[in-house]
Amino acid sequence: MPNGIDPRWAWAEYKPSAKSPWDRKKVGHLYRRAAFGATWDELETALKAGPQQTIDRLLKGGDGLDDFERRTDLLKKKIADANNAQQARAWWLYRMLYTPHPLREKMTLFWHNHFATSNAKVNNIGYMLGQYDLMYQHALGNFADHLQAMSKDPAMLIWLDTNISPRNKPNENYARELMELFSLGIGNYTEEDIREAARAFTGWRIRDGKGVFVPEEHDPGVKTVLGRTGKFKGEDIVRICLEQKSAPYFIAGKLYRFLISETEPADETLLEPLAEDFRRSNYDFGKLVARVLRSNLFFDPRSYRARVKAPVDFALGIVRGLEGHVPAKEKKGRLLGTPALATALQAMGQDLFHPPSVKGWDGGTAWLNGQTLLYRQNLALAMTSTTDPRFGSRLDPAFVAYHHGVERDEELVDFFLDLFLEGEVPPETRQNLLDYMQKSKKQPVPVFWTSRDAHQHRVRALCHLVLTQPEFQLD
């Protein structure tokens, strides 16, 4: 996104016009960024409803959320008791796929990368699921409250060593990452600020699975942090960080990268209206998300396909588009089927509950290399072939097309291009797909296939070809 764009226009509310109509392209963009892709019916419904009603629905969530929460909470407890990391990954994927509130789940994933904590060190999936609960609770809530609670979260206490920080030799890990990665950004603090803040975070231990403050383990002396002096505790340091000018800009900038563009960073002038509104709202993150999603800049063509799809978005976008139900049957407290999806995501570089470092996943072009592209193509094939034992016939492009009354070759090409790419491909790509459909009619097929079998095979192969287009790698 080029610098110099008018921030007043950028963050003003988008209103459909003849020049910028509410169309399938905008609907697909919204569902990719604010959810995990859309079904054909969701695309059609949103087209008729218009932007405001559609965004309102995403912000509020759909019906049945309470029942969904109760069902998944019961399973979560069993997974925590068993300390089963693979089932925890599968559980979260299940929630992402079937939640009535996909935006809240999407922003929980945003926070997982922001507060990147890995079970590789925590080694307690119950603590990791507890941190998930914390992020989900505050996903569209108040960031100040979120940051205070995260400072006392058991998984975070272990991850950044606050739980073993002695008063006579404070560990600086949490103080450093609080400023560098969680609130201010590099260049907005000094090494002395970190040393002094580390003293304030002494005294935290884990008792009965909860973070507790132990006064005798705390350094009660006077500290000077970011220009402020006092007998500070950890809560004071969080508050002081959020009083700094850079704090709202830092969080607004991360949200811009997540929802708008990762190819061009936003300058301070562009972020200023968001940051100042964020500060005035006392860090109401839900309000910030809503303003970005409703904005002109969010729906500007320069924001489309301006991010590389994370593996989670790549895989779940296929499942949702094909109206699939990846097997998730519970058996003795375990989820069956979604673990296979979790394993595929690990191979593509996104291992849920196991970010690679305290900085989280780099994202962008780091998601793509020769190996991960091959894994993506293989997963797309597994999901469209109906023969892969991991996914069986739960995802069937031919059935989806038939269900929506699409059978002729030209209609099929346009249907899958519209479903997954909003038709935004070069004319030659569309023609190549049409050529494939015509040529494939002449290919030999097994003698025991009916003409219907042959047609369905061609449809599934067509869908796979669409999912391997370069445009589908972009969000």
PyMOL commands that set and color helices and strands:
alter all, ss='L'
color gray80, all
select helices_A, chain A and resi 7-11+24-34+40-49+51-60+65-82+85-98+102-114+119-122+125-137+143-150+154-159+162-164+173-183+191-200+215-217+234-242+246-259+268-280+285-293+301-303+311-321+338-347+364-367+370-385+397-403+409-421+427-440+451-467+470-473
alter helices_A, ss='H'
color red, helices_A
select strands_A, chain A and resi 204-207+210-213+223-225+228-230+330-331+334-335
alter strands_A, ss='S'
color yellow, strands_A
deselect
rebuild
show_as cartoon
